[in-house]
Amino acid sequence: MTETHSDSEPHTTSMTETPADCEPTRAAPAPEEKQQENGGGRVSESEDKAPAEFEPPEGGWGWVVMLASMWCNGSVFGIQNAFGIMFVALLKEFSSGKEDDDDLRFRTAWVGSLSMGMIFFCSPIVSVFTDLLGCRITAIGGAAVGVVGLLASSFVTSLEPLYFTYGIVFACGCSFAYQPSLVILGHYFKKRLGLVNGIVTAGSSVFTITLPYLMSALLERVGLQHTLRVLAIFMFILMLAGLTYKPLLPKPVSSSKSGRRCPSPSKLFNVHIWKSLGYRIWAFGIPAALYGYYVPYVHLMKHVEERFGQDANKEVLLTCIGVTSGVGRLIFGRVADYVPGVNKVFLQVSSFMVIGVMSMMIPLCHVFGGLIAVCLLMGLFDGCFICIMAPIAFELVGSQNVSQAIGCLLGMMSIPMTVGPPIAGFLRDRLGTYDVAFYLAGIPPLIGGAVLCVIPWVEARRKRKEADATAETTENMLEHKSHTDVKNQDSESVI
């Protein structure tokens, strides 16, 4: 993902505008004059090509930036994906004297759901701040807010304040720290950007594998409060990692007479992406499929305790999801290179179908080995769903609009990912078992996947219409030209 201001104008600007069609016989201006005219609205050929000639170093300090981004992905989503471990600890911590509370799991699940939902909900806002302030300031500020949120959470004595300290403050900090970690990679890599993105996103898989064991040990030995303070250290390291985000591309500079450095509203809020019917279907189909997506991450650990006992090795299930998710990102990311055009959507459809079926299989697993197999498949296709998002966005809206297209999609994803786990907790409190919750969690991915199947047909029809319109325009131009030639010949004969 690269910054949208990579093709920005040079920093030297002029307050005088020169119309492109005035003085047609004037001599070619000097280099200094060309630069002034470019700032005033006239772009010369050499200046227009200058930003496109920027070549990232493809390494060097970029490898340090890559490691910092990898730590960001790991610490942010590793903590989020391991919330199932913390969910069990929160129930034990705040259930004393409330064993008869029928809504305890419902209310506790809101902590993790708010946290995951806010990360995506803030994505469109983070895009604006990244454009205005740059990757370094945005990432460091976000990590600092995350530290404050975790430290504040470690001092609360009841469940309700966690909705704000952990579910909102910590999550907003994670969101502001996460997105710049992907944007900054475009400053240092171009030819290797796919490989680097794969390594960076694999950081969340590595942390998802290891963090559950670390959190379980910490919760057992030092308790919930000190565990949250240890996690705050992860976010503090993320602040230091943000210092490595040294930008190489120029910041956008407005060429208006007011001299404002802020981008225009049309660049900050791109409405062009919504003109694509394929994107609109995709942007509503993905959220529809995600109402049950985050349910296993929150409730699977407690389900294992209830079915297989307190001593069951429940952490190994998150490890299985983390390992195969990383493998899936590498495999399906490579497979997507060989799938033409918007047909990549079918890979995402298959991932939703498998995730939905696997969610429904969880209550049917009465042997622990069956749950391991389910989690292996779920993680594999979870990696497929994640790694295919950017290539599909490129196909639907083009490279110029892909940044905000993904940002808007992530913002819309926040709603289903927030409400799904609390609904599952409510069903468990009312029915005394998680079986119905997992069955229902598998339905939205199946429906959402079916909706996405329409996109290739819609895009094929759009391309046919564009081709017909182009052919008709070309035919009209040729016909007009032939009439013009005939008239010219007649006028010559008269003369």
Secondary structure, DSSP 4 states (H G I P E B T S, - for coil): ---GGGGPPPS---S----TTS-TTPPPPPHHHHHHHHHTT---HHHHHTGGG----SSTHHHHHHHHHHHHHHHHHHHHHTHHHHHHHHHHHH-TT-TT-TTHHHHHHHHHHHHHHHHHHTHHHHHHHHHHH-HHHHHHHHHHHHHHHHHHHTT--SSHHHHHIIIIIIHHHHHHHHHHHHHGGGGT-STTHHHHHHHHHHHHHHHHHHHHHHHHHHHHHTHHHHHHHHHHHHHHHHHHHHTT----SPPP---STT---SPPHHHHS--GGGG-HHHHHHHHHHHHHTTTTTHHHHHHHHHHHHHH-TTS-THHHHHHHHHHHHHHHHHHHHHHTTS-GGGGHHHHHHHHHHHHHHHHHGGG--SHHHHHHHHHHHHHHHHHHHHTHHHHHHHHH-TTTHHHHHHHHHHHHHHHHHHHHHHHHHHHHHHSSSHHHHHHHTHHHHHHHHHHTHHHHHHHHHHHHHHHHHHHHHHHHHHHHHHHHHHHHHHHHH-
